Amino acid sequence: MTTAALAPHAFTALDRCDRCGAQAFVRAVLTSGDLLFCAHHGREYGEALAAKALVVEDGSETINKKPSPSAY
């Protein structure tokens, strides 16, 4: 049996948290599909996600890496 490697997810402003609707920075790949979470909910559910998910991607290091247009 072979398994395919999952391509890393490129988080964008269009990715929204499945819990609250904020911008998503955490992706959990489950056998039934993907879940996206903001950094807050990714931390809140992190332990449970790690136990059940095939892969958990955390892109929260990119928060505020590029200033928003309103910062100018």
KERO-391142 format. One record per residue: x, y, z of N, C-alpha, C in turn; chain. Coordinates in nm, 3 decimals, m for minus. Layout:
// KERO-391142
{{X,Y,Z},{X,Y,Z},{X,Y,Z},A}
...
This chain:
// KERO-391142
{{0.084,m0.117,0.000},{0.000,0.000,0.000},{0.089,0.124,0.000},A}
{{0.053,0.221,m0.081},{0.128,0.346,m0.085},{0.037,0.459,m0.040},A}
{{0.099,0.561,0.016},{0.024,0.679,0.057},{0.083,0.800,m0.013},A}
{{m0.004,0.887,m0.056},{0.041,1.009,m0.123},{0.066,1.118,m0.019},A}
{{0.171,1.192,m0.039},{0.200,1.304,0.050},{0.104,1.418,0.020},A}
{{0.057,1.483,0.123},{m0.033,1.596,0.105},{0.046,1.722,0.076},A}
{{m0.001,1.796,m0.022},{0.064,1.923,m0.053},{0.035,2.022,0.058},A}
{{0.134,2.101,0.097},{0.109,2.202,0.201},{0.005,2.302,0.154},A}
{{m0.073,2.350,0.246},{m0.179,2.445,0.215},{m0.123,2.586,0.218},A}
{{m0.150,2.663,0.114},{m0.110,2.804,0.112},{m0.227,2.885,0.167},A}
{{m0.218,2.927,0.293},{m0.326,3.001,0.356},{m0.342,3.138,0.292},A}
{{m0.467,3.177,0.267},{m0.497,3.309,0.213},{m0.602,3.376,0.300},A}
{{m0.630,3.500,0.272},{m0.733,3.573,0.347},{m0.872,3.515,0.322},A}
{{m0.887,3.435,0.219},{m1.017,3.373,0.190},{m1.043,3.250,0.276},A}
{{m0.940,3.195,0.339},{m0.956,3.080,0.428},{m1.014,3.130,0.560},A}
{{m1.126,3.074,0.601},{m1.195,3.120,0.720},{m1.206,3.009,0.823},A}
{{m1.202,3.045,0.949},{m1.214,2.952,1.060},{m1.352,2.887,1.058},A}
{{m1.356,2.754,1.068},{m1.483,2.683,1.070},{m1.560,2.705,1.200},A}
{{m1.497,2.760,1.300},{m1.562,2.784,1.429},{m1.618,2.925,1.440},A}
{{m1.537,3.028,1.402},{m1.580,3.165,1.425},{m1.580,3.254,1.301},A}
{{m1.522,3.209,1.191},{m1.521,3.289,1.069},{m1.402,3.382,1.053},A}
{{m1.313,3.388,1.151},{m1.192,3.470,1.139},{m1.098,3.406,1.036},A}
{{m0.994,3.479,0.998},{m0.899,3.424,0.902},{m0.834,3.299,0.959},A}
{{m0.828,3.195,0.877},{m0.773,3.066,0.921},{m0.621,3.062,0.903},A}
{{m0.555,3.000,1.000},{m0.411,2.980,0.996},{m0.373,2.837,1.031},A}
{{m0.472,2.755,1.067},{m0.448,2.616,1.105},{m0.540,2.527,1.021},A}
{{m0.482,2.423,0.963},{m0.559,2.327,0.883},{m0.539,2.188,0.940},A}
{{m0.649,2.119,0.966},{m0.645,1.981,1.013},{m0.702,1.893,0.903},A}
{{m0.623,1.797,0.859},{m0.668,1.705,0.755},{m0.715,1.578,0.823},A}
{{m0.845,1.551,0.810},{m0.906,1.432,0.867},{m0.943,1.337,0.754},A}
{{m0.975,1.214,0.786},{m1.017,1.120,0.682},{m1.147,1.164,0.617},A}
{{m1.228,1.240,0.689},{m1.357,1.286,0.637},{m1.349,1.422,0.568},A}
{{m1.234,1.489,0.570},{m1.218,1.620,0.507},{m1.129,1.711,0.590},A}
{{m1.119,1.834,0.546},{m1.033,1.932,0.613},{m1.115,2.024,0.703},A}
{{m1.052,2.067,0.811},{m1.107,2.170,0.898},{m1.007,2.284,0.903},A}
{{m1.057,2.406,0.900},{m0.973,2.525,0.909},{m1.008,2.600,1.037},A}
{{m0.904,2.651,1.104},{m0.925,2.725,1.229},{m0.837,2.848,1.233},A}
{{m0.885,2.951,1.301},{m0.801,3.067,1.331},{m0.694,3.021,1.430},A}
{{m0.597,3.104,1.457},{m0.489,3.065,1.550},{m0.545,3.036,1.689},A}
{{m0.641,3.116,1.734},{m0.700,3.097,1.867},{m0.766,2.960,1.878},A}
{{m0.854,2.927,1.784},{m0.923,2.798,1.791},{m0.830,2.682,1.756},A}
{{m0.730,2.707,1.676},{m0.629,2.604,1.649},{m0.556,2.565,1.777},A}
{{m0.523,2.663,1.861},{m0.460,2.634,1.990},{m0.559,2.566,2.085},A}
{{m0.683,2.616,2.086},{m0.784,2.560,2.175},{m0.810,2.411,2.147},A}
{{m0.817,2.376,2.020},{m0.848,2.238,1.981},{m0.723,2.159,1.940},A}
{{m0.606,2.217,1.957},{m0.482,2.156,1.910},{m0.457,2.015,1.957},A}
{{m0.478,1.989,2.084},{m0.452,1.856,2.139},{m0.546,1.752,2.078},A}
{{m0.674,1.785,2.068},{m0.771,1.693,2.009},{m0.745,1.673,1.860},A}
{{m0.708,1.781,1.791},{m0.678,1.769,1.649},{m0.556,1.680,1.625},A}
{{m0.453,1.698,1.705},{m0.332,1.618,1.690},{m0.361,1.470,1.709},A}
{{m0.455,1.438,1.796},{m0.488,1.298,1.824},{m0.569,1.234,1.712},A}
{{m0.648,1.314,1.639},{m0.740,1.258,1.540},{m0.702,1.285,1.395},A}
{{m0.630,1.393,1.370},{m0.602,1.435,1.233},{m0.485,1.356,1.173},A}
{{m0.490,1.341,1.041},{m0.378,1.281,0.969},{m0.261,1.378,0.968},A}
{{m0.293,1.506,0.949},{m0.192,1.612,0.945},{m0.254,1.738,1.004},A}
{{m0.176,1.812,1.080},{m0.217,1.944,1.127},{m0.111,2.042,1.079},A}
{{m0.154,2.140,1.001},{m0.064,2.244,0.951},{m0.091,2.372,1.028},A}
{{0.013,2.434,1.078},{0.000,2.558,1.154},{0.075,2.668,1.081},A}
{{0.001,2.760,1.023},{0.061,2.873,0.953},{0.054,3.001,1.033},A}
{{0.035,2.990,1.164},{0.015,3.109,1.246},{0.139,3.198,1.255},A}
{{0.255,3.147,1.215},{0.374,3.232,1.217},{0.365,3.343,1.114},A}
{{0.270,3.333,1.021},{0.254,3.437,0.919},{0.162,3.551,0.964},A}
{{0.102,3.539,1.082},{0.016,3.646,1.131},{0.099,3.773,1.146},A}
{{0.050,3.880,1.089},{0.115,4.012,1.094},{0.252,4.016,1.030},A}
{{0.285,3.915,0.949},{0.413,3.917,0.878},{0.413,4.030,0.776},A}
{{0.299,4.049,0.710},{0.283,4.156,0.613},{0.176,4.249,0.667},A}
{{0.205,4.377,0.687},{0.105,4.468,0.744},{m0.018,4.479,0.654},A}
{{m0.131,4.499,0.715},{m0.254,4.517,0.639},{m0.251,4.656,0.575},A}
{{m0.331,4.675,0.469},{m0.334,4.808,0.404},{m0.375,4.919,0.500},A}
{{m0.452,4.886,0.604},{m0.495,4.990,0.698},{m0.380,5.037,0.787},A}
{{m0.266,4.966,0.786},{m0.153,5.003,0.869},{m0.073,5.118,0.808},A}
{{m0.102,5.152,0.684},{m0.024,5.256,0.616},{m0.082,5.393,0.636},A}
